[in-house]
């Protein structure tokens, strides 16, 4: 096997890059998940008060889903400019957009104050959140993947992935604390605003850290090579294809694999962490404080196991770990709901924790797996498009579909079958994919940029 073309950065520098990506993704996911938890707990009362309680929850989850609808647009815009201008600049912009929108939600007037304008304003800010997150994920994982040691890429790239459970932990923790110290009336009246306003402080911290890191050396090298090639071309042949066009021309199979891989991962996560707040409180008779505490504890375990799953993917491959997670989540769905139905706090913790541990087996190798599929000059676009377009069909409607199934059938069985079907799709997609863990990111060139010889060999070099 060939040696890597670039030496790994010093450990201190790599740790700073990992920290910058992790803190940024934690803040972004905190903002995004905070909305999901608030949608399950209070937004039905504040913005859709004239509806039946379960219908109000459906409407609040609909605004929640709108954020996912904007993520593909964010992936396209941020991916395009991230592949042309660099990862760092776009990551700073995504953090500002997400933090600003979340802070503004904390200042929103409710339906009681401005009537139907309240849910409209809420929906607009949710769109901004989704747009920002659509560009955040790809840039954050690529910044680490392209800096890190190729032989431990799965481990290092999994750290930005821990931003999801860390953000969930932070959002759920703040909400849990507030519901514990405030009365229900105080929380609904003004307490719910505090977590959203805290986002302003977190964004300042995130920007300070994110501005301190360097651009990806792999991207800088690829950009320099592309500029040299373009300068050498004839005057009539200087037009460089848009990254999106190149992705769809040369990597469309990889985009489909990424989308299929996201099905079980995305759907199971939002059923386990967002829909559970509805199911446990309405069907299992569990208090919202108890349900929040269970998600809080499980998210801490989720955070801890993701780097371990990432390290395992460096040893045995991305595909085996991913397949284990998909199969495990599908098999766990019926026991998951049976345990919640008992109403016991310990059983609730067990249900959510095992579910998130199995989810981590998919989520941990995902960052390196998707990054290794695409050439450097279209990697931000390719990874973001594959991940975020899938979220429209997966994570966006998951709580909505689960709530509708519960309302229609009064049973958890259709919801479990829904997640199992998603697991089957992911098993098929990852099963037909090629293993990627030996690929050297600095060696994977764009067929469009590198000519006919590279077109035959792009993506095949190893480390």
C-alpha beads as a LAMMPS data file, in Angstrom:
LAMMPS data file: protein, C-alpha beads

463 atoms
462 bonds

1 atom types
1 bond types

-500.0 500.0 xlo xhi
-500.0 500.0 ylo yhi
-500.0 500.0 zlo zhi

Masses

1 110.0

Atoms # bond

1 1 1 0.000 0.000 0.000
2 1 1 1.178 3.474 -0.786
3 1 1 2.175 5.912 1.874
4 1 1 0.095 8.966 2.544
5 1 1 1.080 11.936 0.462
6 1 1 0.725 14.318 3.376
7 1 1 2.121 13.953 6.852
8 1 1 -0.288 14.272 9.772
9 1 1 -0.273 17.597 11.614
10 1 1 1.305 17.889 15.066
11 1 1 -0.976 16.439 17.768
12 1 1 -1.553 19.834 19.407
13 1 1 -2.628 21.381 16.099
14 1 1 -4.913 18.460 15.283
15 1 1 -6.522 18.643 18.721
16 1 1 -7.221 22.355 18.165
17 1 1 -8.827 21.594 14.792
18 1 1 -10.937 18.820 16.331
19 1 1 -11.963 21.142 19.175
20 1 1 -12.965 23.888 16.746
21 1 1 -15.116 21.502 14.714
22 1 1 -16.615 19.858 17.802
23 1 1 -17.534 23.091 19.561
24 1 1 -19.011 24.567 16.406
25 1 1 -21.116 21.491 15.636
26 1 1 -22.189 21.256 19.288
27 1 1 -23.536 24.806 19.164
28 1 1 -25.246 24.260 15.832
29 1 1 -26.874 21.015 16.989
30 1 1 -27.827 22.603 20.315
31 1 1 -29.728 25.234 18.373
32 1 1 -31.350 22.692 16.073
33 1 1 -32.305 20.163 18.768
34 1 1 -33.534 22.848 21.124
35 1 1 -36.222 23.627 18.591
36 1 1 -37.201 19.950 18.341
37 1 1 -37.578 19.574 22.102
38 1 1 -39.507 22.844 22.374
39 1 1 -41.764 21.715 19.510
40 1 1 -42.651 18.599 21.502
41 1 1 -43.127 20.406 24.821
42 1 1 -44.452 23.970 24.422
43 1 1 -44.713 25.235 20.837
44 1 1 -48.083 23.540 20.325
45 1 1 -49.477 25.725 23.153
46 1 1 -47.654 28.946 22.228
47 1 1 -47.983 29.036 18.446
48 1 1 -50.913 26.670 17.675
49 1 1 -53.218 27.128 20.682
50 1 1 -56.522 26.640 18.852
51 1 1 -55.739 23.070 17.850
52 1 1 -56.377 19.772 19.590
53 1 1 -53.248 18.985 21.713
54 1 1 -52.046 16.143 19.460
55 1 1 -52.894 18.124 16.309
56 1 1 -51.017 21.097 17.778
57 1 1 -48.022 18.831 18.292
58 1 1 -48.284 17.704 14.669
59 1 1 -48.307 21.340 13.516
60 1 1 -45.299 22.225 15.670
61 1 1 -43.437 19.207 14.286
62 1 1 -44.385 20.421 10.807
63 1 1 -42.475 23.666 11.422
64 1 1 -39.703 21.432 12.803
65 1 1 -39.672 19.533 9.498
66 1 1 -39.450 22.779 7.530
67 1 1 -35.918 23.210 8.880
68 1 1 -34.937 19.964 7.191
69 1 1 -36.430 21.146 3.906
70 1 1 -33.946 24.028 3.872
71 1 1 -30.948 21.789 4.553
72 1 1 -30.469 20.619 0.930
73 1 1 -30.374 24.249 -0.194
74 1 1 -27.763 24.941 2.464
75 1 1 -25.822 21.900 1.282
76 1 1 -25.850 23.153 -2.317
77 1 1 -24.834 26.738 -1.504
78 1 1 -22.289 25.992 1.212
79 1 1 -20.940 22.981 -0.674
80 1 1 -20.421 25.030 -3.846
81 1 1 -18.595 27.884 -2.131
82 1 1 -16.844 25.582 0.329
83 1 1 -15.295 23.698 -2.586
84 1 1 -14.241 26.993 -4.201
85 1 1 -13.323 29.250 -1.277
86 1 1 -12.442 26.802 1.481
87 1 1 -14.001 25.048 4.457
88 1 1 -13.199 27.592 7.173
89 1 1 -14.947 30.678 5.746
90 1 1 -18.218 28.840 5.219
91 1 1 -18.127 27.283 8.677
92 1 1 -17.900 30.733 10.259
93 1 1 -20.888 31.895 8.211
94 1 1 -22.994 28.856 9.118
95 1 1 -22.362 29.416 12.823
96 1 1 -23.439 33.060 12.591
97 1 1 -26.629 32.207 10.711
98 1 1 -27.647 29.409 13.045
99 1 1 -26.893 31.347 16.227
100 1 1 -28.668 34.473 15.007
101 1 1 -31.818 32.572 14.058
102 1 1 -31.930 30.716 17.376
103 1 1 -31.446 33.895 19.387
104 1 1 -34.267 35.526 17.409
105 1 1 -36.630 32.630 18.234
106 1 1 -36.090 33.469 21.892
107 1 1 -37.451 36.967 21.201
108 1 1 -40.474 35.913 19.126
109 1 1 -43.967 37.064 20.078
110 1 1 -46.427 34.194 20.488
111 1 1 -49.853 33.575 18.961
112 1 1 -51.508 35.322 21.895
113 1 1 -49.652 38.545 21.003
114 1 1 -49.567 38.730 17.194
115 1 1 -51.915 35.964 16.086
116 1 1 -51.132 33.984 12.930
117 1 1 -47.978 36.035 12.296
118 1 1 -46.287 34.141 15.153
119 1 1 -46.103 30.710 13.467
120 1 1 -45.111 32.406 10.194
121 1 1 -42.139 34.126 11.849
122 1 1 -41.254 30.887 13.609
123 1 1 -41.243 29.046 10.291
124 1 1 -38.970 31.643 8.637
125 1 1 -36.409 31.380 11.437
126 1 1 -36.601 27.598 11.265
127 1 1 -35.778 27.818 7.554
128 1 1 -32.665 29.862 8.372
129 1 1 -31.641 27.242 10.952
130 1 1 -32.009 24.449 8.431
131 1 1 -30.117 26.350 5.734
132 1 1 -27.196 26.928 8.115
133 1 1 -27.078 23.340 9.352
134 1 1 -27.175 22.046 5.790
135 1 1 -23.797 23.699 5.227
136 1 1 -22.314 23.080 8.672
137 1 1 -22.035 19.313 8.785
138 1 1 -20.010 18.782 5.601
139 1 1 -17.515 21.526 6.357
140 1 1 -16.950 20.472 9.971
141 1 1 -16.246 16.807 9.245
142 1 1 -14.097 17.638 6.198
143 1 1 -11.960 20.095 8.139
144 1 1 -10.982 17.273 10.501
145 1 1 -10.871 14.504 7.876
146 1 1 -8.545 16.496 5.621
147 1 1 -6.234 17.540 8.475
148 1 1 -6.049 14.245 10.325
149 1 1 -3.881 11.159 10.266
150 1 1 -5.205 8.925 7.471
151 1 1 -4.739 5.750 9.515
152 1 1 -6.962 7.103 12.322
153 1 1 -9.333 9.127 10.172
154 1 1 -12.400 7.283 11.407
155 1 1 -11.547 8.132 15.013
156 1 1 -10.669 11.789 14.466
157 1 1 -13.554 12.470 12.055
158 1 1 -16.004 10.957 14.537
159 1 1 -15.347 13.775 17.028
160 1 1 -17.346 16.405 15.108
161 1 1 -20.101 13.774 15.052
162 1 1 -20.173 13.880 18.852
163 1 1 -21.410 17.445 18.431
164 1 1 -24.886 15.961 17.820
165 1 1 -25.207 14.178 21.190
166 1 1 -23.330 17.027 22.881
167 1 1 -25.814 19.513 21.446
168 1 1 -28.678 17.203 22.406
169 1 1 -27.168 16.857 25.890
170 1 1 -26.822 20.609 26.268
171 1 1 -30.295 21.406 24.901
172 1 1 -32.024 18.688 26.903
173 1 1 -30.017 19.547 30.018
174 1 1 -30.999 23.205 29.927
175 1 1 -34.656 22.350 29.306
176 1 1 -34.603 19.697 32.026
177 1 1 -33.131 22.158 34.524
178 1 1 -35.694 24.812 33.668
179 1 1 -38.651 22.433 33.908
180 1 1 -37.331 21.261 37.280
181 1 1 -36.974 24.726 38.839
182 1 1 -39.898 26.504 37.170
183 1 1 -43.595 25.848 37.431
184 1 1 -45.381 24.731 34.264
185 1 1 -47.011 28.139 33.918
186 1 1 -43.716 30.022 34.324
187 1 1 -41.948 27.756 31.818
188 1 1 -44.693 28.203 29.213
189 1 1 -44.907 31.955 29.899
190 1 1 -41.222 32.931 29.674
191 1 1 -38.883 30.140 30.786
192 1 1 -38.776 28.484 27.355
193 1 1 -37.062 31.596 25.939
194 1 1 -33.921 31.265 28.100
195 1 1 -32.286 28.344 26.210
196 1 1 -32.766 30.140 22.877
197 1 1 -31.251 33.384 24.157
198 1 1 -28.261 31.485 25.575
199 1 1 -27.329 30.673 21.985
200 1 1 -25.927 34.192 21.592
201 1 1 -23.268 33.525 24.238
202 1 1 -22.398 30.128 22.772
203 1 1 -21.934 31.572 19.282
204 1 1 -19.365 34.114 20.535
205 1 1 -17.347 31.280 22.095
206 1 1 -17.654 29.145 18.964
207 1 1 -16.519 31.928 16.646
208 1 1 -13.486 32.695 18.783
209 1 1 -12.329 29.076 18.538
210 1 1 -13.318 28.481 14.919
211 1 1 -11.479 31.576 13.653
212 1 1 -8.250 30.297 15.209
213 1 1 -7.794 27.248 12.965
214 1 1 -6.137 26.968 9.547
215 1 1 -7.718 25.974 6.254
216 1 1 -7.493 22.310 5.254
217 1 1 -4.062 21.596 3.653
218 1 1 -5.628 18.971 1.371
219 1 1 -8.050 21.587 0.035
220 1 1 -5.270 24.176 -0.388
221 1 1 -3.198 21.665 -2.366
222 1 1 -6.145 20.687 -4.568
223 1 1 -7.044 24.338 -5.164
224 1 1 -3.486 25.167 -6.210
225 1 1 -3.425 22.204 -8.613
226 1 1 -6.772 23.199 -10.106
227 1 1 -5.620 26.784 -10.617
228 1 1 -2.433 25.565 -12.320
229 1 1 -4.382 23.327 -14.662
230 1 1 -6.846 26.073 -15.499
231 1 1 -4.031 28.521 -16.269
232 1 1 -2.454 25.991 -18.623
233 1 1 -5.607 25.384 -20.625
234 1 1 -6.381 27.059 -23.913
235 1 1 -8.440 30.264 -23.821
236 1 1 -11.590 28.499 -25.022
237 1 1 -11.318 25.684 -22.476
238 1 1 -11.003 27.617 -19.237
239 1 1 -14.480 27.100 -17.874
240 1 1 -14.371 25.042 -14.699
241 1 1 -17.394 22.880 -14.009
242 1 1 -19.460 23.735 -10.966
243 1 1 -18.748 21.304 -8.101
244 1 1 -22.425 20.255 -8.106
245 1 1 -22.264 19.345 -11.810
246 1 1 -19.084 17.338 -11.265
247 1 1 -20.605 15.515 -8.288
248 1 1 -23.700 14.505 -10.221
249 1 1 -21.636 13.460 -13.231
250 1 1 -18.851 11.497 -11.540
251 1 1 -20.190 10.589 -8.094
252 1 1 -23.937 10.049 -8.512
253 1 1 -23.663 6.454 -7.262
254 1 1 -21.862 7.666 -4.141
255 1 1 -24.566 10.290 -3.553
256 1 1 -27.228 7.559 -3.705
257 1 1 -25.239 5.362 -1.308
258 1 1 -24.870 8.250 1.130
259 1 1 -28.586 8.986 0.965
260 1 1 -29.481 5.358 1.569
261 1 1 -27.008 5.120 4.431
262 1 1 -28.693 8.071 6.107
263 1 1 -32.180 6.527 6.160
264 1 1 -31.919 4.342 9.266
265 1 1 -29.460 6.659 10.989
266 1 1 -31.568 9.787 10.582
267 1 1 -35.034 8.321 11.146
268 1 1 -34.057 6.273 14.193
269 1 1 -32.333 9.234 15.832
270 1 1 -35.322 11.541 15.685
271 1 1 -37.737 8.819 16.760
272 1 1 -35.503 7.980 19.733
273 1 1 -34.757 11.545 20.852
274 1 1 -37.621 13.785 19.646
275 1 1 -40.702 11.616 19.206
276 1 1 -40.074 9.876 22.529
277 1 1 -41.009 13.126 24.301
278 1 1 -44.467 12.801 22.739
279 1 1 -44.884 9.036 23.092
280 1 1 -43.633 8.735 26.658
281 1 1 -45.786 11.586 27.930
282 1 1 -49.014 10.814 26.046
283 1 1 -49.051 6.999 25.744
284 1 1 -46.861 5.741 28.592
285 1 1 -47.971 8.281 31.197
286 1 1 -44.417 9.455 31.897
287 1 1 -43.833 13.047 32.976
288 1 1 -41.946 15.320 30.589
289 1 1 -39.245 15.774 33.242
290 1 1 -38.681 12.013 33.385
291 1 1 -38.563 11.713 29.588
292 1 1 -36.084 14.602 29.325
293 1 1 -33.863 13.052 31.997
294 1 1 -33.790 9.723 30.158
295 1 1 -32.718 11.421 26.916
296 1 1 -30.145 13.396 28.891
297 1 1 -28.506 10.300 30.362
298 1 1 -28.617 8.385 27.077
299 1 1 -27.086 11.318 25.180
300 1 1 -24.103 11.285 27.543
301 1 1 -23.512 7.610 26.736
302 1 1 -24.015 8.342 23.039
303 1 1 -21.314 11.018 23.199
304 1 1 -18.877 8.561 24.797
305 1 1 -19.378 5.657 22.378
306 1 1 -19.137 7.553 19.077
307 1 1 -15.290 7.893 19.116
308 1 1 -15.044 4.207 20.071
309 1 1 -17.156 3.203 17.063
310 1 1 -15.037 5.536 14.895
311 1 1 -11.829 3.881 16.100
312 1 1 -13.312 0.445 15.394
313 1 1 -14.066 1.537 11.817
314 1 1 -10.335 2.264 11.400
315 1 1 -9.581 -1.343 12.331
316 1 1 -12.279 -3.348 10.551
317 1 1 -13.711 -0.873 8.033
318 1 1 -16.524 1.647 7.730
319 1 1 -19.039 -0.772 6.211
320 1 1 -19.031 -3.516 8.899
321 1 1 -19.536 -1.001 11.721
322 1 1 -22.263 0.826 9.793
323 1 1 -24.074 -2.415 8.931
324 1 1 -23.962 -3.503 12.569
325 1 1 -25.629 -0.253 13.625
326 1 1 -28.363 -0.441 10.980
327 1 1 -29.248 -4.042 11.787
328 1 1 -29.136 -3.339 15.521
329 1 1 -31.470 -0.344 15.350
330 1 1 -34.001 -2.339 13.317
331 1 1 -33.960 -5.223 15.782
332 1 1 -34.210 -2.907 18.799
333 1 1 -37.369 -1.007 17.820
334 1 1 -39.954 -3.379 19.279
335 1 1 -38.081 -3.812 22.595
336 1 1 -37.581 -0.018 22.604
337 1 1 -41.320 0.685 22.746
338 1 1 -42.082 -2.261 25.056
339 1 1 -39.640 -0.871 27.622
340 1 1 -41.134 2.629 27.396
341 1 1 -44.645 1.203 27.857
342 1 1 -43.669 -0.106 31.296
343 1 1 -43.454 3.509 32.513
344 1 1 -40.388 2.735 34.613
345 1 1 -37.561 5.267 34.601
346 1 1 -34.851 2.593 34.478
347 1 1 -36.516 0.864 31.542
348 1 1 -36.884 4.216 29.788
349 1 1 -33.169 4.906 30.186
350 1 1 -32.315 1.421 28.904
351 1 1 -34.556 1.824 25.855
352 1 1 -33.075 5.174 24.794
353 1 1 -29.458 4.338 25.676
354 1 1 -29.301 1.073 23.719
355 1 1 -31.006 2.780 20.790
356 1 1 -28.459 5.610 20.745
357 1 1 -25.488 3.256 21.181
358 1 1 -26.623 1.348 18.085
359 1 1 -27.263 4.626 16.275
360 1 1 -23.678 5.641 17.085
361 1 1 -22.386 2.643 15.131
362 1 1 -23.838 4.295 12.025
363 1 1 -23.146 7.910 12.910
364 1 1 -19.494 7.518 13.967
365 1 1 -18.017 6.127 10.710
366 1 1 -20.349 8.254 8.582
367 1 1 -18.050 11.301 8.547
368 1 1 -14.986 9.461 7.248
369 1 1 -17.082 7.171 5.036
370 1 1 -18.742 10.048 3.178
371 1 1 -15.551 12.135 2.976
372 1 1 -13.650 9.227 1.428
373 1 1 -16.230 8.795 -1.337
374 1 1 -15.561 12.110 -3.084
375 1 1 -12.707 13.947 -4.788
376 1 1 -11.269 16.939 -2.913
377 1 1 -12.569 19.687 -5.200
378 1 1 -16.124 18.341 -4.983
379 1 1 -15.974 16.742 -1.522
380 1 1 -17.836 19.473 0.380
381 1 1 -20.610 19.422 -2.230
382 1 1 -20.768 15.634 -2.499
383 1 1 -20.773 14.833 1.208
384 1 1 -23.244 17.624 1.992
385 1 1 -25.639 16.758 -0.841
386 1 1 -25.663 13.058 0.035
387 1 1 -26.229 13.744 3.710
388 1 1 -28.682 16.637 3.571
389 1 1 -30.904 15.578 0.682
390 1 1 -31.543 12.350 2.564
391 1 1 -32.587 14.302 5.638
392 1 1 -35.639 15.648 3.769
393 1 1 -37.006 12.124 3.349
394 1 1 -35.614 10.765 6.621
395 1 1 -35.187 13.023 9.660
396 1 1 -37.545 15.785 8.536
397 1 1 -40.786 13.818 8.543
398 1 1 -39.761 11.194 11.139
399 1 1 -41.377 12.790 14.240
400 1 1 -44.299 13.921 12.084
401 1 1 -44.899 10.448 10.641
402 1 1 -44.442 8.781 14.023
403 1 1 -46.919 11.169 15.664
404 1 1 -49.433 10.669 12.826
405 1 1 -49.111 6.869 13.114
406 1 1 -49.651 7.065 16.860
407 1 1 -52.702 9.273 16.346
408 1 1 -54.178 6.982 13.675
409 1 1 -53.486 3.573 15.238
410 1 1 -52.950 4.284 18.941
411 1 1 -50.095 1.775 18.898
412 1 1 -46.302 1.750 18.635
413 1 1 -46.264 -1.204 16.200
414 1 1 -46.577 0.874 12.974
415 1 1 -43.824 3.200 14.242
416 1 1 -41.480 0.273 14.904
417 1 1 -42.193 -1.122 11.417
418 1 1 -41.459 2.322 9.948
419 1 1 -37.978 2.371 11.504
420 1 1 -37.364 -1.268 10.506
421 1 1 -38.147 -0.409 6.867
422 1 1 -35.607 2.418 7.028
423 1 1 -33.035 -0.011 8.450
424 1 1 -33.609 -2.349 5.499
425 1 1 -32.933 0.488 3.044
426 1 1 -29.689 1.363 4.813
427 1 1 -28.541 -2.259 4.894
428 1 1 -29.026 -2.453 1.120
429 1 1 -27.256 0.861 0.403
430 1 1 -24.218 0.199 2.598
431 1 1 -24.144 -3.452 1.557
432 1 1 -23.559 -2.541 -2.104
433 1 1 -21.056 0.238 -1.299
434 1 1 -17.295 -0.162 -1.559
435 1 1 -15.067 -0.061 1.512
436 1 1 -13.261 3.301 1.701
437 1 1 -11.025 3.248 4.791
438 1 1 -7.753 2.829 2.846
439 1 1 -8.280 5.836 0.572
440 1 1 -5.870 8.754 0.802
441 1 1 -7.881 11.971 0.602
442 1 1 -4.935 13.875 -0.874
443 1 1 -4.751 11.320 -3.701
444 1 1 -8.403 11.241 -4.708
445 1 1 -8.665 13.544 -7.731
446 1 1 -11.604 14.776 -9.734
447 1 1 -11.903 12.977 -13.075
448 1 1 -13.051 16.260 -14.608
449 1 1 -9.903 18.040 -13.478
450 1 1 -7.312 15.358 -13.869
451 1 1 -7.957 14.043 -17.358
452 1 1 -8.803 10.650 -18.850
453 1 1 -6.124 8.682 -17.006
454 1 1 -7.271 9.910 -13.633
455 1 1 -10.869 9.327 -14.655
456 1 1 -10.068 5.633 -14.805
457 1 1 -8.280 5.569 -11.449
458 1 1 -9.851 8.307 -9.305
459 1 1 -10.820 7.059 -5.892
460 1 1 -8.857 3.807 -6.256
461 1 1 -5.585 4.794 -4.576
462 1 1 -4.961 3.612 -1.044
463 1 1 -2.816 4.429 1.951

Bonds

1 1 1 2
2 1 2 3
3 1 3 4
4 1 4 5
5 1 5 6
6 1 6 7
7 1 7 8
8 1 8 9
9 1 9 10
10 1 10 11
11 1 11 12
12 1 12 13
13 1 13 14
14 1 14 15
15 1 15 16
16 1 16 17
17 1 17 18
18 1 18 19
19 1 19 20
20 1 20 21
21 1 21 22
22 1 22 23
23 1 23 24
24 1 24 25
25 1 25 26
26 1 26 27
27 1 27 28
28 1 28 29
29 1 29 30
30 1 30 31
31 1 31 32
32 1 32 33
33 1 33 34
34 1 34 35
35 1 35 36
36 1 36 37
37 1 37 38
38 1 38 39
39 1 39 40
40 1 40 41
41 1 41 42
42 1 42 43
43 1 43 44
44 1 44 45
45 1 45 46
46 1 46 47
47 1 47 48
48 1 48 49
49 1 49 50
50 1 50 51
51 1 51 52
52 1 52 53
53 1 53 54
54 1 54 55
55 1 55 56
56 1 56 57
57 1 57 58
58 1 58 59
59 1 59 60
60 1 60 61
61 1 61 62
62 1 62 63
63 1 63 64
64 1 64 65
65 1 65 66
66 1 66 67
67 1 67 68
68 1 68 69
69 1 69 70
70 1 70 71
71 1 71 72
72 1 72 73
73 1 73 74
74 1 74 75
75 1 75 76
76 1 76 77
77 1 77 78
78 1 78 79
79 1 79 80
80 1 80 81
81 1 81 82
82 1 82 83
83 1 83 84
84 1 84 85
85 1 85 86
86 1 86 87
87 1 87 88
88 1 88 89
89 1 89 90
90 1 90 91
91 1 91 92
92 1 92 93
93 1 93 94
94 1 94 95
95 1 95 96
96 1 96 97
97 1 97 98
98 1 98 99
99 1 99 100
100 1 100 101
101 1 101 102
102 1 102 103
103 1 103 104
104 1 104 105
105 1 105 106
106 1 106 107
107 1 107 108
108 1 108 109
109 1 109 110
110 1 110 111
111 1 111 112
112 1 112 113
113 1 113 114
114 1 114 115
115 1 115 116
116 1 116 117
117 1 117 118
118 1 118 119
119 1 119 120
120 1 120 121
121 1 121 122
122 1 122 123
123 1 123 124
124 1 124 125
125 1 125 126
126 1 126 127
127 1 127 128
128 1 128 129
129 1 129 130
130 1 130 131
131 1 131 132
132 1 132 133
133 1 133 134
134 1 134 135
135 1 135 136
136 1 136 137
137 1 137 138
138 1 138 139
139 1 139 140
140 1 140 141
141 1 141 142
142 1 142 143
143 1 143 144
144 1 144 145
145 1 145 146
146 1 146 147
147 1 147 148
148 1 148 149
149 1 149 150
150 1 150 151
151 1 151 152
152 1 152 153
153 1 153 154
154 1 154 155
155 1 155 156
156 1 156 157
157 1 157 158
158 1 158 159
159 1 159 160
160 1 160 161
161 1 161 162
162 1 162 163
163 1 163 164
164 1 164 165
165 1 165 166
166 1 166 167
167 1 167 168
168 1 168 169
169 1 169 170
170 1 170 171
171 1 171 172
172 1 172 173
173 1 173 174
174 1 174 175
175 1 175 176
176 1 176 177
177 1 177 178
178 1 178 179
179 1 179 180
180 1 180 181
181 1 181 182
182 1 182 183
183 1 183 184
184 1 184 185
185 1 185 186
186 1 186 187
187 1 187 188
188 1 188 189
189 1 189 190
190 1 190 191
191 1 191 192
192 1 192 193
193 1 193 194
194 1 194 195
195 1 195 196
196 1 196 197
197 1 197 198
198 1 198 199
199 1 199 200
200 1 200 201
201 1 201 202
202 1 202 203
203 1 203 204
204 1 204 205
205 1 205 206
206 1 206 207
207 1 207 208
208 1 208 209
209 1 209 210
210 1 210 211
211 1 211 212
212 1 212 213
213 1 213 214
214 1 214 215
215 1 215 216
216 1 216 217
217 1 217 218
218 1 218 219
219 1 219 220
220 1 220 221
221 1 221 222
222 1 222 223
223 1 223 224
224 1 224 225
225 1 225 226
226 1 226 227
227 1 227 228
228 1 228 229
229 1 229 230
230 1 230 231
231 1 231 232
232 1 232 233
233 1 233 234
234 1 234 235
235 1 235 236
236 1 236 237
237 1 237 238
238 1 238 239
239 1 239 240
240 1 240 241
241 1 241 242
242 1 242 243
243 1 243 244
244 1 244 245
245 1 245 246
246 1 246 247
247 1 247 248
248 1 248 249
249 1 249 250
250 1 250 251
251 1 251 252
252 1 252 253
253 1 253 254
254 1 254 255
255 1 255 256
256 1 256 257
257 1 257 258
258 1 258 259
259 1 259 260
260 1 260 261
261 1 261 262
262 1 262 263
263 1 263 264
264 1 264 265
265 1 265 266
266 1 266 267
267 1 267 268
268 1 268 269
269 1 269 270
270 1 270 271
271 1 271 272
272 1 272 273
273 1 273 274
274 1 274 275
275 1 275 276
276 1 276 277
277 1 277 278
278 1 278 279
279 1 279 280
280 1 280 281
281 1 281 282
282 1 282 283
283 1 283 284
284 1 284 285
285 1 285 286
286 1 286 287
287 1 287 288
288 1 288 289
289 1 289 290
290 1 290 291
291 1 291 292
292 1 292 293
293 1 293 294
294 1 294 295
295 1 295 296
296 1 296 297
297 1 297 298
298 1 298 299
299 1 299 300
300 1 300 301
301 1 301 302
302 1 302 303
303 1 303 304
304 1 304 305
305 1 305 306
306 1 306 307
307 1 307 308
308 1 308 309
309 1 309 310
310 1 310 311
311 1 311 312
312 1 312 313
313 1 313 314
314 1 314 315
315 1 315 316
316 1 316 317
317 1 317 318
318 1 318 319
319 1 319 320
320 1 320 321
321 1 321 322
322 1 322 323
323 1 323 324
324 1 324 325
325 1 325 326
326 1 326 327
327 1 327 328
328 1 328 329
329 1 329 330
330 1 330 331
331 1 331 332
332 1 332 333
333 1 333 334
334 1 334 335
335 1 335 336
336 1 336 337
337 1 337 338
338 1 338 339
339 1 339 340
340 1 340 341
341 1 341 342
342 1 342 343
343 1 343 344
344 1 344 345
345 1 345 346
346 1 346 347
347 1 347 348
348 1 348 349
349 1 349 350
350 1 350 351
351 1 351 352
352 1 352 353
353 1 353 354
354 1 354 355
355 1 355 356
356 1 356 357
357 1 357 358
358 1 358 359
359 1 359 360
360 1 360 361
361 1 361 362
362 1 362 363
363 1 363 364
364 1 364 365
365 1 365 366
366 1 366 367
367 1 367 368
368 1 368 369
369 1 369 370
370 1 370 371
371 1 371 372
372 1 372 373
373 1 373 374
374 1 374 375
375 1 375 376
376 1 376 377
377 1 377 378
378 1 378 379
379 1 379 380
380 1 380 381
381 1 381 382
382 1 382 383
383 1 383 384
384 1 384 385
385 1 385 386
386 1 386 387
387 1 387 388
388 1 388 389
389 1 389 390
390 1 390 391
391 1 391 392
392 1 392 393
393 1 393 394
394 1 394 395
395 1 395 396
396 1 396 397
397 1 397 398
398 1 398 399
399 1 399 400
400 1 400 401
401 1 401 402
402 1 402 403
403 1 403 404
404 1 404 405
405 1 405 406
406 1 406 407
407 1 407 408
408 1 408 409
409 1 409 410
410 1 410 411
411 1 411 412
412 1 412 413
413 1 413 414
414 1 414 415
415 1 415 416
416 1 416 417
417 1 417 418
418 1 418 419
419 1 419 420
420 1 420 421
421 1 421 422
422 1 422 423
423 1 423 424
424 1 424 425
425 1 425 426
426 1 426 427
427 1 427 428
428 1 428 429
429 1 429 430
430 1 430 431
431 1 431 432
432 1 432 433
433 1 433 434
434 1 434 435
435 1 435 436
436 1 436 437
437 1 437 438
438 1 438 439
439 1 439 440
440 1 440 441
441 1 441 442
442 1 442 443
443 1 443 444
444 1 444 445
445 1 445 446
446 1 446 447
447 1 447 448
448 1 448 449
449 1 449 450
450 1 450 451
451 1 451 452
452 1 452 453
453 1 453 454
454 1 454 455
455 1 455 456
456 1 456 457
457 1 457 458
458 1 458 459
459 1 459 460
460 1 460 461
461 1 461 462
462 1 462 463
